[in-house]
Amino acid sequence: MPKKTAQQKEAARKGFERRDANRQQKNGGGPGEQQSHQSGAGHGNMSRNKSRNFTSIGVSLASKHGIRKRENGSGMSIADSVQRRNSNGQGSLANTSYGRGPENRSARSNQLEERTDRHDGNQIITNPEAVRSMLCAECQGSTHIMKDCITTVTGGIRGCIFCNNKNHVTDHCRQFTRLTLAEKVKLLVTDRAGKPPIFTDTAWWVYLYRFLTVRETMGQQIPDKFPWTRDFSRDIYRGKEGHKSIREYQRDFNRTKSVGVLPRDWRMQSMNDVFTNFWDREGKVWPSRLNESPSLTDANAERTTSAEGTANVDVPTTAEVRRLGETVIRQALQLVEKDREIERLKKENVDLKRRLAQVYRDSYGL
């Protein structure tokens, strides 16, 4: 193909400019607008023509995906940040790579809605933390939380009843440390009466002993009902006590919120039992306040009064009769346990004698 002369190249360039000007005028360009970008072999600037109208070729890929464009100081077109929406309705920005770091297309919020409404009026819990807060941290039951739990294999509630988790024990929680001594005793003793105890670094009977020996609690009501012992709680869990399973007891308590549906630990029915099972073993003396101001038991509250205004001690009340009966039953149970222990020791003694005789015969060849 013969090479074009300079005149032919100039004529071709002018022809291209005329055609390009006609296209601009046809697409809406003004009559006085001049082409600022030239094209051709070595002629003018090869950058994109910013004045050209591209609407005739359809929707751009950027606008299709909601990306608005602007120009920076150098004239380069850069993409604005894309507003992304996560499942919570809160947007997180995914930056482009134009001088603002790599694009994070997986940017999402870790927070999930706690409840999602359904068309049938029900709600679905979607937040793991919300689900966890509605389950008992002790037994993983969905009908109660830790402070109302009696289903414990260890004999007591391990964890924090304020936070409903096992990250720390109850008496390490900030909410517990803000309580007064009387409020702590109410939480650990009165509120857990007739139920498994709450395991704390400082046992509940230690808090109760402090309550009975410090001056600041003088005149306040003294508890007269107490938590189960650890052994009794284990026996209930294993089905050795009572006529129901632990699940049935838990279900009854969830429904009634009353310890009356739960079995009684006859070894923990009075302050004397607390002294025998705990204080005496730790070398503590009987609190003098119990001699000066008896606990507000049912017997004290229901004591009858004669017409002259003096206490009629000759007439036993229903509570006194019931308490005496409970004491008799408790002592009978303790005697049975001691008899079993004696029988076990007798068997061990017989076995030891038999082994000793065998060793003696083997040693002397008899």
Secondary structure, 3 states (H helix, E strand, C coil): CCCCCHHHHHHHHHHHHHHHHHHHHHCCCCCCCCCCCCCCCCCCCCCCCCCCCCHHHCCCHHHHCCCCEEECCCCCEEECCEEEECCCCCEEEECCCCCCCCCCCCCCCCCCCCEEECCCCCEEECCHHHHHHCCCCCCCCCCCCHHHCCCCCCCCEECECCCCECCCCHHHCHHHHCCCHHHHHHHHHHCCCCCCCEECCCCHHHHHHHHHHCHHHCCCCCCCCCCCCHHHHHHHHHCCCCCCCHHHHHHHHHHHCCHHHCCCCCCCCCHHHHHHHHHHHHCCCCCCHHHHCCCCCHHHHCCCECCCCCECCCCCCHHHHHHHHHHHHHHHHHHHHHHHHHHHHHHHHHHHHHHHHHHHHHHHCC
